[in-house]
Amino acid sequence: MLRHCEERSDEAIQSDHAPAAGLARVVNSAKPPPMKRHLFLVGGWASLALGAIGAFLPLLPTVPFVILAAFCFARSSPRLEAWLLNHPTFGHHILAWREKGAISRKGKIAASAAFAFSIVLALLFAPWPWMMVPIIAAAVGGSWIWTRPEG
C-alpha cells in the first residue's frame, strides 16, 4: 500500500479522501535513501573543506563552496544545515543566495580583488601560456559574479 502511494503524484494523493492525506504527510517527510544521504553528507563536508582552503588561496572562492555545503547538508543533515544557516559569517550569504540568487557588493569586491591578486601572481611567476589561466578565470567568473543581483 505504501509503495503504491509513493508512486502516485502529490496532487493525486492530496485530492483523495482523508486517509490518503495522512499518507501524503508520511510520504513527503520521508528521508532520502541512506546511500544518497551519505553521498550528500560527504559532498557537504568536501565543499566545506574546499571553502576553508579557499579562505587562503586567492583563486579558490569560499562562499560558493559554503553555499554548496548548505545545499548538500539540506539533503543529508538538518543539524549541519541549521548550523550553516545560523553561522554569523556565512548564514546571511546562504540565505541571500537561496532567496534571490544574490551576492553582496562586499563579496563581489572581495572576489574581484582575489582575481586581481591571482592575475598579478600569474604574470610574475607563471610562464606563457599558464599565465592566461587566471586571466580567463577572472574574466569568466567575474562577469558572472557581477551580473548577479546584490543582496
Phi, psi and omega in degrees: 000313181295319179299319178299321181290325180295328182281342181278154179288160179298322180297318180295321181292316183289335182277349179282186182289178185307316181299325179292326178298321176296322177293325180299321179297318180293316182293318183288335182265007181293143178284155175294162178304148185304320181297317180295319179299317180293321178296318177294323178295315177296318178298322177296314179294321178296319178295320178296321178295317178296323176296321178294319177295322180296341176293340183249339178259127188294328184271349181261115184284154180265305188299318178300325178289326177291322176296318177297321177298319178296321177301312181293318180292331177297334181259359183227322185215099178302328179296314180290324176298315179298322178299315179292318181295331179264003181294133184295332181268316188258342186304313182292329176295317180295314180296319178297321179293316181294321185279318188231358186066032189260149174235133183293157177300319178300318178295321178295318179293319179297318178296318179295321178295319178295320176299315181298318179298318179296320179296315179299315178299318180294318179294328180280324191241342185263141177282163174295141359268003184293337178293344180280341183301308179294330179293315179293317179299319179293321180294314181288306182296318180295319179294324177292315181300315184285348176270354178284150175294157179265143180200000000 
